[in-house]
Amino acid sequence: MCIRDSFSISNVGNINFAAFIGGILGMMWGGFVSDWCILYFSRRNKGILEPKFRLWTMVIPAIVNTAGLLMQGLGALSGVMWIMPAGFGMVFIAFGIGSGAAIAITYAIDCYPKMASEALVFMLFLRSFIGSGFTFAIQ
């Protein structure tokens, strides 16, 4: 049985709250945790800030995003209960996209401050392109 057969139109729309929650958590990870991590590694490096320290915070979003993509795809393929692909899968994907994009943007700005505006526009374009693909093709 498909989700659209058992849910009303408003309940199908309410599934997007999962992506909202994942995006909020990803924003916190990509912002507060990433900044805390860079301060921690800079203190260990005798006060010298290196942009590569921010890459350590990309490990968790990479694993979580991969798990979310697998939950979404394999869960829908095998026909498990809707909470796995549409609930947890969407939370994990939104967390990975939100935090990964924030960390990538700040890393690029730390590495190439003179090209910050071009890098920001390019990365936001790619993130929006991928996000629209998830919205219109996968869901």
FENVENJO-V622707 format. One record per residue. PHI is phi in whole degrees, -180 to 180 (NA if undefined). Layout:
<<PHI> <PHI>>
//
This chain:
<<NA> <-89> <-60> <-67> <-78> <-113> <-109> <-78> <-63> <-68> <-70> <-65> <-67> <-69> <-62> <-69> <-63> <-62> <-66> <-63> <-64> <-62> <-65> <-65> <-64> <-66> <-64> <-68> <-66> <-71> <-102> <-66> <-69> <-64> <-68> <-63> <-65> <-67> <-67> <-62> <-68> <-68> <-64> <-69> <-98> <61> <84> <-97> <-89> <-121> <-60> <-67> <-63> <-70> <-69> <-65> <-79> <-84> <-65> <-63> <-61> <-66> <-70> <-66> <-65> <-63> <-64> <-66> <-64> <-67> <-62> <-66> <-74> <-71> <-66> <-69> <-67> <-86> <77> <-71> <-58> <-59> <-66> <-70> <-74> <-83> <-93> <-68> <-61> <-68> <-62> <-66> <-65> <-65> <-62> <-65> <-71> <-65> <-75> <-63> <-67> <-64> <-69> <-64> <-66> <-68> <-65> <-65> <-68> <-67> <-78> <-127> <-65> <-75> <-109> <-63> <-67> <-66> <-65> <-63> <-64> <-64> <-70> <-67> <-63> <-64> <-64> <-67> <-64> <-67> <-63> <-69> <-64> <-65> <-66> <-92> <-98> <-80> <-73>>
//
